[in-house]
Amino acid sequence: MTDYPNWFAMGAQYYFEKYMTQVKDRPITALQIGAYTGDASLWLMENALTHPDSRLIDVDTWLGSDEQIHKEFNWSDVETVYQAKLEPYIKSGKVIPKKMKSTDFLRDARSKFNFVYIDGDHEAFAVLEDFTFVFDLVVPNGIIAFDDYTWGEYLPVHKRPAFAIDAIRNCYQDKVEVIDIGSQLWMRKL
């Protein structure tokens, strides 16, 4: 197994510590779109989703994307790292990995979620599509967080998450409340 960058610790962990520790010891159902090596998943299980009835569904293809750095990774190994890191939680049923496209999972999802973390395909259309499916699955006062809000400023606008996230903020402004904005954007469903 190879060492991979821990992008979660480089930026996202700050937001998770700020907002997700508040739900510690409460029964939470969470969804993460884009699990990578499981750094965020492990943090959630150890620091936020500690209630016996809390669950995390991780949806990822474990095939990477068109991002240049992803082309350098062995994605079968990335998935193996994820599985090894989360093994006790997977065995206990607290973490449920789903190896598939997010839209395929979301199209048939029936669960309601208290927290959704969108960190899958970064292209604007994919971010918008994930949000569109997710919105009705989030309970009132549930949190939807987007990773990489400021990522990709060198890319064409349609390849950046921010383009979709800004459209969502405008179109859903009477349905969500932005609670934090920086390298990530966190919102609460009204």
N, C-alpha and C positions, 0 to 999 in steps of 0.2 A: 504494500500500500504506500502511496505517495503522500507527501504533505501538500495540502492545497491552501491557498490564501483564506484566512478567516475574515471575510468581508463583514460578517456580522459584528465582530469585536471592533472593527475599524470605524463603525458609524452607527449601525442600527441598535447596538446594545444600549446606548445612551437613552434612546426613546423607550425601549423595552423596560429599562430600569425605572424610568420616569412614570410610565403608565401601567405596565403589566404587574408590577409588584403590588399594586392596589387591589388586585383580584386574588391575591394569594389566599389559599384556603377556602375559596368559594368554588362551587361547581361550575365550571366553564367549559363550553364546547368551542373549540377553536379550529380554524382552517388556515393552512399556510399554502399558498400557491407559489411553488418554487422552493424546494427544500435543500438542494445542493448537498453539502456534506453533513447537514444536520446541526450546525452550530446554533442556529436560532431555536431549533426544536429542543435540543438538549438544555439550553438556557431556560426555555419556557417550562420544561418538565421539572427542573431543579429549583426554579425561583418563582414561578407564577401558577402553574397548573398543578398545584400540590394536593388539592382536594381529591379524595379517592374517586369521586365521580367525574372529575375533569377528563376531557379527551382532546386529542389533537389529531386532525387528519392532515397529512402531508401529501400534496399532489405535485408530482414532478415526472417528467418523461425520463430523466436521467440520460438525456441525449445531448444536452447543451443547446447552444443557439449559434447564430451567425457571428456573435462577438468574437473578435480575433483571439482573445485569450482562451475562450472556450475550445477553440480548435487545437490548442496545445494540450488539453486534458484527455486522459483516458476515462471516459464516462462510465464504463463498467467498473473501474476502480473507484470513481467518485461514489457510485451507488454502494459499493462494498464498504467504503469508509462510513457512509451514512448508516448502513445496516449495523455495523459493528458498534458505532457510537450510541445508537438508540436501542440496541438489542433487548435490554431488560424491559424497557417501556413498550416495545413492540410485542414481546412475549406476554406481557401483562394485559395487553389490549388498550393501554392508555394512549399509545401512538399507533395510528393506522396509516401506513404508507399506501398510496395509490399511484401506481406507475402508469400514467396516462396523461393525455393533454387535459389541461384545466377545463376547457369547454366541454369535453366529453364527460368529465366528472360532474360539472355543474349543471349540465343539461338535465341530468336525472337525479340530482341531489334533493333530498327531502328533509335533511337536518336543518335545524336553526342554529345560528352561530352567535356567540357573544363577541367574538373577535375574529377578524379576517385580516391576514397579512398578504398583500399582493406584491410578489417579488418574482414573477415568472418571466414570460416573454416581455421584453422592454419596449417593443415597438408600440407606438401610440394606439394603433387599432386593437392590438391584443390586450393592452391595459384597459381600454374602454370596454372591450368585450367581456373581460373577466369581471369588471365592476358591474356591468349591466346584469350579468347572471347572479352575482353575489348579492346585490342590493336587497332583493326580496328575501334572501335567506338570513339576513342579519336582523336580530331582534331589536326592538326600540331601545335606544341608549347603548346599543352595541357599537363597537369600534371597528372601523375599517382603516387600515394603515397601508400606505404605499411606500415602497422602498425606492431609492434612486430618483427622487424628484428632481434633483439638479444634475443628474448624470447625462452624459452624451451631448454637451453643448456644441461639440465639434461635428455632430451628425446632422443630416437633414431633419427638419422638424418632425416629420412623420415617423422617424426612427427613435424619438425621445419619449420617455414616459410623461414628462411634464406637459406636453401638448395635450394628451388625453386627460391628465389629472386636472389641468386648468379648465378644460371643457366640462368635466364632471362638476367641478366647483361652481361653474356658472349655471349649468343646467339643473343642478340639484340644490341650489342655494337655500331653498325653503324646506329642504328635506334632510339636510346635514348641517352640522356645525364643525368648522375647522377648529381643532383644539391645539394643533401644533404644526408649524411649517418651518422647514429648514432643508437639510439634505433628504429628509423624509417628510411626508404629509400625513397627518393623523386626523381623522374626522370621526364624529359621533353621529349616529343615525338618530334623527329626531322622532 
